[in-house]
Amino acid sequence: MMWRLLAIGVVAGLVLSGCTRTPVVVASKETTQDRILAEMMALTLEAKGRAVERRTGLGDSADVFQALRAGVVDVYPEYTGTALALLDAPPEADPGAVRARLAEPFAALGLEFLAPFGFESRFVPVTRRAFAQRERLASVSDLASVAGELRLGVNRSFAERPRDGLAGFLERFGLDFQEVVVVQEDRRRNLYQMLVDGRIDVMIGFSTDPQILDFGLATLVVDMPFFPAYEAAPLTSDAALSRHPGVPDALAPLAGAIDAATLRG
């Protein structure tokens, strides 16, 4: 009888301590920005009493998207324009129109964007300010006449994107660079040092990258429609919400609470 009482006491202790709770698996892609957003989500969930398992830096957009669909992760920060690309859908620049376009196909896949964080992180062509002034570069179209003498730097994810990535970008603006340097995801930040050192002349960055201001770099205007809106928000699944029905309410404090300036630090 004593061992039964002891076993009951151990089980009760585990329940009260929360050790039997199934944790919410919060994931992210490999970029620093995505890791930060995932950590903010994890801390917010923990502040609401939720157990959390962190799986950050899982890979690129396709990798984490498939992990969510497979039920390996429960929620991760994603961008609406990237979601369009994952569905191989045409780009759309208006954030509201992107969300509307995603609603039906995502519902069919059992996926759902929660309330947006409050900022967009768009792709932006970046170059050295003195170089832009010397070559009179203000927009992407201005690159066409000099691209054959220039080196472009991009990360692997951008190089492989089907709709809004490298191939479409070059074709849309009629660009033929002397060389295109592709780096792995975990070396994306190195592109900025390569740009400053003159090893590349133009790179594709994110509008929220702090290095643009830190290094005093120039961004080029994307003067023809190409990139969609990239509104950041937690992406989850119906299956995950069945396991963790309180997640949307728990993450509500992050809705509209993060702006680009905050991320630039």
N, C-alpha and C positions, 0 to 999 in steps of 0.2 A: 504493500500500500504506500509505503514511504516513497518508493521510486516513482510511483504514479504522481504523487503530489509534487515531487521535485520536477518531473517532466512538465506538468501543467504550469508550474511556476516559471520554468525556463521559457516556454512558449508565450506565456503572458508577458514576460519581460521583453521578448523580442518584438511583440506587437506594439507594446507601449513605447519602445525605443525607436520604432519606425523601421527596424531592420528588415521587415518582411514586405515593405512597400516596394512596388515595382518602380524603378527610377524612370524618369523621362530622359530619353537619350537625345541629347542636344549635339548636333554635328555642325561642321562647317567645311567650306572649301579651304584651299591652302593659303590664300592671301592673308596678310596681316589684318586687313579690314574685316574680313569675314570671321577671323578668329576673335577679334574684339567684339563684334556683334554677337557671336555665339556665347562668349563669356558674359556679356551683359544679360543675355537671355537666361543663362544658367543661374547667375546671381539673383536675378529677379524671381525666377521660379523657386529658388532656395529660400528667398526672403518670404515667400508665400507658403513655406512649409513643405515644398515639394522635394523629394529626393531626385537627384540629377546624376546622370552619367554623361561625361564629356567625351566626344569623339571628334575632335577638331582636326583640321588638316587632312581630311579623307581623300582628297583628290580634286579634280576639276568639277565643273557644273554637272556634266553627264554622270560622273561617278557618284556624287552625293544624291543627285536626283534619282538614280536607279536604286541606291541604298534606301531612300525614303519609300519608293514604290514597293520594294521588297520587304519592308517592315523592319529593316535593320536599324534604322534611326527613326525618331519620332518628329523632329522639327529641326529646321536649319534656316539661316538667313539666305534669301535668294532675291533676285531682281526680276521684275516683271518682263523687261525686254529680253533677258536671258531665257526666261520661260518660253517666250514666243519662239526664240531660236531653237530651243530643245524640241518644240513641236513642229519645227520647220515651217513656221507661219511667217507671212510677210511682216516687216517691221512697221511700227506705228509710233509716231512721235508724241501723241497726246496720252498722258498717264491714265486718264479715265477711260479712254478708248482701249488702251492695252488691257486694263483690268476687265472690261466688258468682253473683249475678244477671248480672254482666257477662261472666262467663267464656265462656259458650256463644256469645252474639251477637258478642263480640269475636273469638273464635276463627274464627267464620264470616267475619268481615271481614278476617282476617289481622292482627289487632292484639293487643297484649299489654302489660299493665301489669307493670313490673318491681317489685322489692321497694320498699315504701313508704319515704318519707323519715323518718317517725316523728311526723308531726303532722297535724292537721286544720285547715282554714281554712274555717270556717262563715260564712254570712251572719248578721249580727247587726244588729238595729235599734238605733240610737244616738241619744241626745239629750243636752242639757245637764243636768248634775246638778241644778242649782238649779231648772230647769224641771220635771224629773221629780219633785222633792220638792214643788214648789208644786202641781202638777197630780195628785199621787199616782199617778204612772205607774211601775209595777213590771214589767208584762208587756205584750205586744202587745195582748192583749184590752182592757187599760185604755185604749187609744187610741180605741176605737170611739166613746165618748161625746163626745170632743173633736176628732176628726179633721177635722170640717167647718170648724174654725177654724185648722187647722195646714197647714204646707207640708212636703211630703216631698221629699227629694232622693235620686236614684238615678243610677247610671251607665248608659250605653246598653246594655251587655251584660245587666245585670239587667232592664232594661225590656223586652228582646226575648226573654228566656228563655221557652221554651214551657211548661215544667212547673213549675219552681221559681223563677219570676221575678215581675215586678210584677203582672200580671193575676191570676195564681193567688193571690198573697199578699193582694191587696186583697179578693178574693172569699172566701178562706178565713177571714179575720178580720173580714169585714164592715166594711171601712174605706172611707170616702169623703172624701178629703182636699180641702181648699180648692184646693190647687194641687200638682201633681207636677212637680218640676224635674228634667229629664234632662240630664246632661252627657256629653260624649264621653269615651272611655276615657282619653285622655291628660290629662284634667282631673279624674279621679276624686278625687285628693287634695284638690282645691279644695273638695269638699263639706265637708270638716272645717272649713275656714276659714269657709265660708258658715254652717255650724252655729254656730260660736263667735260669729260676728258677728250672729247672729239673722236672717239672710236666709232660712234654712230652720229648721224646728223639730225634724225627725226625719230621719235618713238611714239608708240601708242600707250598712253597712261590712262588713269582714272581721274575724273574731275575732282575727286576727294583726296587725291594723293597729296600729302603735306610737302613732298619734295619739290613740287612746282613752285611754291612760295619760298621754301627754304633755299633753293638754288637760284631764285630769280629768273625762272624760265618763262618762255612765251608759249601760249596755247594758240593753235590755229583754228579759225572759225570753220566749222563744217557747213559749207555754204550750199550744199545740195542735200535733199532728204536722203538719209541712209540709216543712221543709228536710231533705234527705237528709244522710247522712254525706259529708263532703268530705275524704277521705283523699288526701294528696298523694303522687304517685309518678311516676317516669319512664314515659311512654307511648311505645311503639315499634311496629314492624310486623315481620311475618315477612320481608318483602323487605329491610328494613333489617338485620335480624339475619343474613340470608344474605350481605349485603355486608360486615357487620362482626360476625362471630360472637362476638367477645370482649367486646362492649359490656356485657352483664349482669355479667360478672365484673369488668370495669373500673370499673363504677359501684357495685359491692357496698359499698365503704367508706362510701357515703352512706346505706345502708339503716339505718333506725332511728337515724340520727345527728343529725337536726335536729329540734328541738322548737319550739313556738310562741314560747317566751321568746327563743330565739336569733334568730328572725326579727324580733321586736319590737325587738331591738337594745338 
